[in-house]
Amino acid sequence: MQTNRRKLIFGTLGAALLAGCGGGGDETSATGKLRIGYQRFGGLSLAKVRGDAPDAEWSLFESGPALTEALKAGAIDIGQTGEAPPIFAAAGKINFKIIGTSEPVPQGEAVLVKEAKGFTTFADLKGKTVALNKGSNVNWLLVKLLEQANLRITDINVKYLKPAEGRPAFDADQVDAWIIWDPYFALAEQPGVRVLADATGLANNREYILATPDAVTGKAQLISDFLGRYRATTDWGIAHPDERAKILAPELKIDEVTATRALARSAKPLAPITPAIGDELQTISDGFTKLELIPGRVDIRSRVDETFNEAFL
């Protein structure tokens, strides 16, 4: 039972579509352009809109697992994900380095339920159906929620749905709870919906910047220059929340009110990568291994690369 579940969870990650990337491989690796993978809402969205890398090739991804598959294919040089995708990617033998992170963002992911169902704690979801995107940051939040509620993963019916699938399933009551991150989280905060729990006290939910080893060595100056501008833009956005929401809302395809609410809790300063961050990721990785969500132990700590730390200072 455990083994079958492990194979189901891990094996399907390899089938993630390379949404938004127009090819890959050696052809584009030596063009001299930085190829950036981003998600709609992460800090890189603001960097893109602000023109921090006008000569770069930008590729949009729905989730972290799809982005890490693009790293594997050689379709992008760098990209940004949450805390779980790098671990699942490393378990899948994808070669990359972790070159930057952010301050914790625990309020940026949450468990949503319908008020009418009467759930008051995560423990109330025993025997119920909980939806989330497999391999994304919310996968670790699920692990910690189960631990806090003294439940096993087999005590709930986990339904793995991408964000675009999770929202209609949640709205139609096909699932009892949805674990999701911003901006999908903010978009789903409608009348009759309540936040059962967020990651506060459970998961740091940091942003991580990943890069291919070839880019770390072959495009070091491009990466360093871009990361400096990315950090400055992130700081600008935090200092100017109204202007940030105004220019990001069209890019995110959401209204300014929703963008403001989501960004207020989820946009945090960037930070250099450190051995302590590597230890934090290793703890998460070992937790996934213990639950057989990945096939064997992963040394994620060894992926930490401090080459570009000065860009974040």
N, C-alpha and C positions, 0 to 999 in steps of 0.2 A: 504493500500500500504506500509506504513512505517512498520507496524507490520509484514507483510509477508516478507519484506526484512530482518527485524531483525531476524526472525525465520530461514530464509535461511542462513544468514551469520553465526549466532551463532550455529545453530543446526548441521551444517555439520562439525564443529570443533571436535565434539565428535567422528566422524568417521575417524579421522586421523589415518593412519596406524602406528603401532609401528615399523617402519622400523629400522632394525639394532639391535633391542633388542631381546635377546633370552629368553623371558619369563618374569616372574615377581612374585610378591606376597611375602608371608612370607618366602618362602623357601630360598631365597637369602639374605634376610634382615639381617640375623644374622650370615653370613659367616665370618665376620671379614675383608672382602675385601671391598674396596671402589669401588662403581659402578658408572662410570662417563659417562654421555651422552654428546656428542659433535657434532658439525656441521663441515662439511668440509670447513675450512677456519678460523673459530673463533680461539681465542688465545689458546684454549684447543688443537687444532691440533698440535701446536708447542710443547706444554707440552707433548703430547703423543709421538711425534717423538723423543723428547729429553730424554724420559725415566723418566719423573718426578714421575710417579706412576707405576713402573714395575709390581707390584703385583695387580694392579687394573683391573677390568673388564671394557673395553671400548665399548660403543655402539654408532654407527654413525647414525645421523638423517639428513634428507634433510632440515628440517626447525624447527623453534621454536615450532609451534603448535604440531608437532609430538613428540617432546621431552617432552613437558609438559604432553602429554597423557601417556608417559612412567613413569613420576613421579606419575601420578594418579594410574597407574597399579602397582606401587611398583617395577618396573623393574630397576630403577636407583636410586642412592642416591643424586647425584648432577648433574647439567648440566648448560649450558650457552645458553642464548637466547638474542634477542633484546628487545626493550622496550614494544612492544605490547603483545607478547605471555603471559607474566605473568598476564596481565589484563584480557585477554580472558580466561585464565586458572582459575583465581580467580572467574570470572563470572560463570564458569562451576563447581564451588564448589570443585576444586582440591586443596588439602591441601599442602602448601609449604611455605618456608621462603625465603626471598631475602637476601642473605648473603654477596654480594659483587657487585661491578660495575666497570666501567672503565671511563676514561676521555671521553668527547664527541667525536663522530665519524661522523659528519654531511656529510663529503665528501664521506662516504662509501656507500651511497644509492642515487639513482638518477632516473630521468625520461629519458628514451631513446626513440628517434624517428628517423625516416629515414629522412635524409637531403632532399631527393627528394620531400617529402610531404610539405615542406615549413613552418612548424610550427616554430614560434619564441618565443612564451610564452605559459604557461600552459592554459591560457584563450582560445587559439586557438583550444584547444581540446574539446570545447563545442560541444556536439552532436557526438563526436567520441568515439571509443572503447579503453579503457585503461585496461591493464592487470596487475594483481599483485597477490601475494599469500595472501589469507585471513588469518587474525590473526597474521601476521608477522609484523616486524618493519615498513615496508613500508605502512601498513594500516594507521598509524598515519601520515606519510608523506603525504599521499593522503588527509587526513582531512585538514592538514595545507595548502596544495597547493590549495585546493578548497576555503578555507577561504581567502587566499591571492588574488585569482583571482575573488573573489566575485561570486562564483558558488555554486550551491547545488549539492549533490551527484547524484540527478536525472538529472542533466544537462549533465552527461556523461554516457556512457554505460560501466559499470564496469564488467570486465570478470575476475573471480577468477581462476587463474591457478598456479599450483606449478611451481617452477623454471624449472624443466625438461620439462614442457609443455609450459611455457611462451616463451622460446627461439625459438623453431620452429614456434610458432604462430607469433612471432615478425618477424622472418626472412622471413616468407611466406606472410607478410602483412595481416595476418588475424586479427591483432589488429593494432591500430594507434600509440600506445605508450605502453611502458613496464616500470613499476616501480620496480626496482630490486636492490639488494645489492651485494657487493663483496663476492666471486670472480666472480659470474655470470655476474655482471656489467662489470668487466674488460674483461671477455671473449667475451662479446657482442660488445666491442668497436672496431668494424671493419670499414673499409672504407665505407663511405656512412651513417654511424650512428653518430648522434650527441647527446650530453648531453643537454637536454632541461633545466633541473634544477637539482640541488642536494639539500640536506637538510640544507645547510648553511643558518642560520637565521630563520629556520623553526622548526627543530627538532634536538635534541642532539644525537639521535641514539646511546645511550650507550649500552654496553654489560652488561648483568645482570647474576649473578651466583645464581642459585636457588638450594635449598636443601629440602628434605623431613624433617618434624619435627622429625621423628624417627632417622634420620641420624644426625641431629643437636645435639641431646642428646646422642644417642647411639654410634656414630662414631666421636665424637667431635675431638679427638686427630688426627685421620686419616685425617679428613678434614682440620684441622689447619695446620698440617705438609704439606699436599699437596698444600694448598693455598700459603704457604710461598715459596715453590719451583715454583709454577705456576707464582707468582709475579716476582721472580728472573729471570725465563726464559723469561717472557715477556719483562722485562727490557733489558736482554741480546739481544733479537731479535731486539729491537729498536736501540740498540747501534751497532749492526752488521747486517745491512740490507742485504748485499750481501750473507753472510753465511746463514742467515735466509731463503732467497729465494731459495738458493741451496738445503737446506735440506727439505724445505716444498713443493717445486714444485712436487716431485714425490708423496707425500702424497695427495696433492690437485689434482693431475692428470692434471696439467696445465704446460705450459712451464715457464722457469725462468723469461723471460721478462715480461710476463703477471703477474706472481706472484709478481715480484718486484714492478710493477706499483700499483697493488691492495693493497699490504701490506704497501706501502709508505703512502697511505692516510687512511687506515683502521685499522692499528695496533696501538693501543694507550695503555698507561700505565693503569694498574688496580688501583682501588681506593676503600677505605673503604665505606661502606654504611652509610648514615647519615639521620637524619630527613629531611634535605633539599632535598635529593634524593627522599625520600618518598613523599614530597610535589610535586616534579616534576612529579612523576608517578601518583599521585592523580589527577593532572591537566589533564593528558592524559586520565586517566580513566573517569573522568567527561565529557571530550569531546566526548568519545565514547558513554557514556550514553545519552548525549544530542542528538546525532544523531541516537539513538536507534540501535546502532550496537552491544550493549550488553543489556541483559534484566534487567535493573534496576541498581541502583548505587552500586558500588563495593568499599569497604574500602581497597584499595590496600596499603595505608599508614601503616596499621596495620601489614602487612606482612614483613616489614623491621625488620631485626634482626642483631644487632651489635656484636653478640657473637665472630665473627672471625676477627674483624677489625684490631687487632694487626698484623695479618698475612700480611696485605697490607702495613704496615708502614716500 
